[in-house]
Amino acid sequence: MSNQFEQEDGKARSKENFVVHQDEKEKTLLISIGAGKLPDEATREELKLLAESAGAEVLEILAFNRPVPDAKYFLGKGQAEEVAEKVDFHKCDLAIFDAALSPSQERNLEKLLQCRVLDRSGLVLDIFAARAKSREGKLQVELAQLTHLSTRLVRGWTHLERQKGGIGLRGPGETQLETDRRLLGERIKQLKKRLEKVEFQRAELRKNRNKREFLTVALAGYTNAGKSTLFNILTNSQVLARDQLFATLDPTYRKLADGKNPEILLVDTVGFVSGLPHELVAAFRSTLEETIFADLILHIIDRSAKDVDEILSREAVVDKVLTEIGAEKIPQIRVYNKIDLTGEKAEVIDSAEGKKVFISAKSGLGIDALIAAIREHFSDLQYRGEVLLQPSDGEIRAIFYREQAVVAQTVENNGEIRLQIDIPKSKLAKIASKFPLRTNPPVEK
């Protein structure tokens, strides 16, 4: 788990990246809260997985129904006192609430429970901090953490309310709390500037991909739905794929490894989760924009979830985030993964919502059908036919071979060359704008 600040000599000292991961697991009590009803087993299990992903030792999970949050404790007074008894019984270091707590609610709960309190946003931020590996990922996580922290500086810092004083410290009267807020604001500005540079670099890379006219397919889905495993089998690569939440944070690009034209670029992105902190969605916007600029989204869904409502709920979470980032109009193929655990057959279903493909990325069931569905989606963008060339058209012939568009070549008795080609219509149109081409069927103008 993470501590944002340490106290030293009566002052707040900032960690370099505001995260401290301890080797020793913290004794943790989980509090799952439903709005109008008790949280179901799937909700409680997800909270446990999140806590364990952050390195917590989960001692017990308490479930409460709270239709309307209490202003002081979020829970009712009696419920909060019950939590306090459990914290004392287990000698807990930490209590994690599966809710979005206000700074004052966190502060009040910490005073009552006499242990650290973390809400869902803080928990997810901690996991992201542990998973971030790239420079961009670390910058994004730090920005999200500081944005979240900036509203919580009042928590437990009674010494920050006092004016600075003493020899050499008398000044304009700025409190330590105001100083920390100012420093946080300056650091947030620095991080935003650095991320703007990274975003510019990502945009330049995207321009280069567009120049080469790659078709792009983004993999999106609830965390731990099997995106990275499917990404590996489709691209014949070895991207990290683990049975854990948020194993992938940084986008990864690989070509679809079926050896056919047009070349298709796949991008594996961060998984989503219910209650994804707004700070993370904002901080990871440049990463998530890889989904916005995709030509097709594979929405990966864990078919092995315990009930239909859970599957639909997770689909809705992903659709909600895609809408938030502006990707709701991009065509989707819904890919129902892990059918090896459900006993269902691999198949493709055409529905009013679009194609649904049932697969197992782990066993390979249905992968060929999924690739065919992807290819079929892009088939209208592809020209398949022949081009007729004279012996003197060597430059044109070389271009088609360089684009790896030639399927077969035939030389007639009169020396005329017939090339059977398979090429994106956009590329063929560019070639036709520079050279007179005889094609069969004719190129659309």
N, C-alpha and C positions, 0 to 999 in steps of 0.2 A: 504494500500500500504506500501511499505517498504523503509526505508532509510538505506543505508549501513554504513554511518558514520555520526557523529555529530561533529560540530566544537565547541571547548571549549577552551578559553584562547589562541586562535591562533594556536591550535594544532589539529590534527585529532585524535579523540578518537573512538576506535573500539567498537561496540556493541558486547555483548557476542556471539550472534548468527547472527549478522549482519541483523536482521530483526526487524522492529518496525511496528506493526499493530495498526492503530489508530481507535478509536471508531467513530470519525467523518469522514463521507465519503468525499473524495476529489472530487472537481468539475473537471470533466475530458472531454476533447475533443478527439475523436477517429479519426484517419486518416487511412483509408483503401486504399491500393495502388495496382493497377493491372498492370501486365506487358504486355502491348500491347492492353489492353482493360480495361474498368472500371470494378471493382470487382462486382460480382453478389450479390444478396440479401443474399444468404446463407453464403457467405464469410463475409459480413458486420454483419450479425446476430451472427455468431460465435465469431467475435471480441468483439461484445457487451456482449455476455455471459461470455467471458473470463474476460473482465474488471469488470463486475458486480460480478463475482466470487471472484475477488480480493478486492471487497469492494468499487469500484468506483461509483460515481454518474455521469452517462453518460448524458451530456447535448446535444451533437450533434455528428453525424458521417459525416465526409467529405470523399468523394470518388474521387480518382484521377487515371488517366492513366499515367504511367511512364515507357515506354519501356526500357529505359536505365537509371540507377540511376545516379544522379548528384553527383560529388565528394564532394561538399561542404555541400549540404542540403538533399541529396538523391532525394528530389523533385526539380523541377525547381525553379528558383528565384521567378517567379510570383506566383507559387503555394505555396511556403513557405510563401510569404508575405500575401497571402489569409488566410493561417492558422493562422498567427500572428494576423490578424484583428479579426478572430473568437475568439482566445484566449483572446484578450483584451475585446471583446464584452461580453463574458461570465464570465470574471474574473476567468479564469481557474487556478487551482493549478497544473494541470498535462496534458500533451499531450502524447497519446499513439499511436505509429506508428506500423501498421501491416506489419513490414518489419524488416530485420536484419540490424540495423544501425551500422556503424563503430564508434569507440570512438570519432573520430574527427567530424563526422556528428552529433552525440549526443551533443557534446560541442558547435558546431556552431548553432544548432537549439535552444539550451537553451539560448544562447546569443540573438538570434533573437526574440524568443517567450517570453523571460522573465518568464519562468516557467520550472518546471522539465519535462524532456523528457524521455520516456521509450520505448524501442522497444519490439517486440514480445517475444524475448527470456527472457528479464527481467520480462515481465508480467507473463509468464508461471512459471518462477522460483519463483516469489512472491506467486503465487497460491499454488505451491508445498510446499513452506515454511509454509503456513497456514494449509495445510492438513496433513503434516507429524506428526505422533503420536508416532511411535515406535522409539527406540534409533537408529536403523539402518537407518530408514527413515530420521531422523533429520540429521544424519551424512552425508547421501548421498546428501541431499538438500544443506547443508552448503558447501560441497565440490563443488557442481555445481555452487553455488552462488559465491564463492571465485574465482573459475576458470574464471567465467564470469567477475567478478570485476577486476581481475588482469590486464586486458587490458584496463581498464577504469579509472585508478587512476589519469590520467591527467585532468579529467573532473572537471572544475571549481575550481581547487585547486591552485590558483596562489601563495599562500603563501608557497606551497610545493617546489617551484622552488628555494627558497632562502636557502642559507647555514645556518646551525645552528650557533648561536653566543651568546655572553653574558657570564657572569660569570658562571663557572661550566658547560657551554655547548660547549666550544671550543674543537674541536676534530679533527679527521682526515679529516673533510671536507665532510662528508656524508650528502646529502640533506635529508630533511624530506620525499620527494617523494621516494628516494632510501630506506630509513628506512622502510617506509610502504610496499614497494614492498618486501623487505627482510622478514618482519614479516608475510606478506601474504604467501610467499613461505614456511616459516617454518610451518605455520598453515596448509597449504595444505599437506605438508609431514606428519604431525601428523594425519590428517584425513585419509589419504591413508593407514597409518599403522593400524589405528583402524578398517578401513573397511576391510583390509586384514584378521584381526582376525575374524571379523563377517563372512566374506566369507568362512573362514576355518570351522567355526561352522556350516554354512549352508551346506557345502560340507559333513560334518560328518553326519548331519541329513539326507542328500540325500542318503548316503551310507546305513544308517539304513533302509530307505524305500526300497532301492534296495534289501537288505537282506530279507526283508519280501515279496519282489517281488510284490509290488503294481504296477498295471498299472496306469499311470498318464495321466490325460487329463487337458490341460491348456486352460483357457478361455482368448481369446485375442480379442481386438476390439477397435474401435474408442471410445473416451471418451463419456460417457452418452448414449451408445448403449443399455444398459440394462444388462450388464454382471453380476453385483452383484445381481440383481433381479432374473436372471436365475440361478445363483449359489445357491441362497437360496432355490429355488423351487426344484432343483435337489438334494440338500443335506439335505433338511429339517432343515435349520439353519437360523440364524438371523443376518447375516453380514450386516453392514451398507449399505443401498441402497437408494440413494437420486437422485432426478432429478436435478443434478448439475454436472459440469465438475470436473473430478479428485476426485470423492468422495472416491475412493479406491486407496491407494498408496502402502500399504504393502501387500505382498502375503498372502493369507489365504488358508488353506488346510482342506478339509472335504471329507468324503467318499460318493460316490453315494448312495443315500438312497432308492435303489430298492430291497435290501435284497437278491440279487443274487450273484453268483460267476461267474467270479473272482471278487474280491473286486477291485473297481476302485477309485482312489484318484483324486479329482478335485482340481485345484488351480486357484484362482481368482487373477489376477495381475493388474497392473496399466494400465489405458486406454491410447491410443495414440491420437495424434492430429497433424495436419499439421504444419510444421515448428517447430517440437519438438526440443528444443535446443540440440546441440551436447553434451554440458556439462552434460545435464540430462541423455542422452542415455549412456554416459560413466560412470557417477556416479551410475546409477541404473543398471549397467550391472549384478551385482551379483543377483539382484532381477529378472531381465529379463531372467537370465540363467535358472530359473525354467521353462521357456517356451522352452528353448533349449533342456532340458533333458526330456521333455514330450514325451509320446508315440503317442499322438494325440492332435491336436489343434482344439478347437471350435472357429471359426472366427465369432464373433457376429457382425451383421450388422443391423443398424437402417433402417428398411424398410419404415418408415414413413417420411423419408427425402422428400423434396418437388419435386425434379426431379431426373431422372435417372442419369444424369451427377454427381450430388452431391453424390449419393450412390456409383457410380463407383470410384469417386475421393477419398472417404473415405476408400473404400476397398484397393485402390492403396497405400494410406498412410500406412495402417497397414501392407500390404505385403512388403513395402519398409523397415519399421523398423524391421520386422521379418528377412528380408534378411541381414540387417545391423548387427544383433546380431547372425546370423548363424543358424536361425531356418527355412529357406525357404524349406528345404527338408523333414520336418516333415509332415506327412499326415494331411490334413485339412477336416473338415466338415464345410461348410459355413451355418451359422444359421441366417436366416432373421427374425428379431424380430419385435414386435409391429404391427403385422398384424391386431390386433383389431382396429387399427387406419386407416387401408387401406381398410378393407372389404375383403381381400383375404382369401382364405381357407387354412387350415392347410394341408400341403402335403410334401412328400419327392420326390425329383426329382434327378434321376441319370443323370449326364452330363459328358462331357469329362473332366471337371475340378474336378470331384468328386461329392459327394453327396451335395445337397442343401436342407435344411429343413426349412420350413416356420412355425413360431410359434408366440405365444404371451406369454411371461414370466409372464406378469401381470395377464392375464385371465386363463392361463393354456392350451390354445389351442396348440395342436401339441406336448406337452411335452412327452407323451408316445411314439410318433413316433420318437422323438429325442433320447430318451433313447434306443429304439430298434435299431436305427442307430448306436449308440455308441457300443452297445452290438454286433451287427453284424460285426462291424469293428474288434473287438477283437475275434470273434468266431473261427478263424483259430488257435488261440493261446490256445484254450481250448480243453481239452479231456473230452468227454462224453461217458461213457461206463460202464462196470462192471469189478470188480476185484473179484477173487475167493480166499477165505481164508480157511485155516484149523482151527479147534478150538484152536490149539496151537499158532495161529498167532495173539494173543491178542495185541502185541505191534504195529503191522502194522495197525490193526483195529483202535487202539487208535489214531494213527497219522492221519488217514483220518478224524476221527471225530474232532480232534483238529484243522485241517485245514478247518473245516466246509465244507467238500467236499462231504459228504454222502447225497444222495437224498433219497435213500430207502435201506432197508436191508431185506434179505430173508434168513432163515435158512432151509437147506435141511434135509431130514430124516436121512442122514448119518452124520449130524453135520456140513457139509460144509456151509460156509457163503458166500452169494453173496451180494456184496455192489454195488449199482448203484451210480456212482460218477460223479461229475462235478468239474474239477480241472484244473488249468493251466498246460499245457504240461511240462513246465519247472520244476514245483514242482513235478509232477509225475515222471519225469526223475530222479530227485534227490533221490526220495524214491526208485525207481527201481534200482539205483546204489548201494543201501545199502542192499536191501532185494530182494530175488527172487519173482517176481510177475507173476501171471497168470491173464491176462487181455483179455477182449473181447470188442472191437477189440484189437489186439496186440498193445503194446506200440511201437512207432517208435524209432528205435535206432539211 
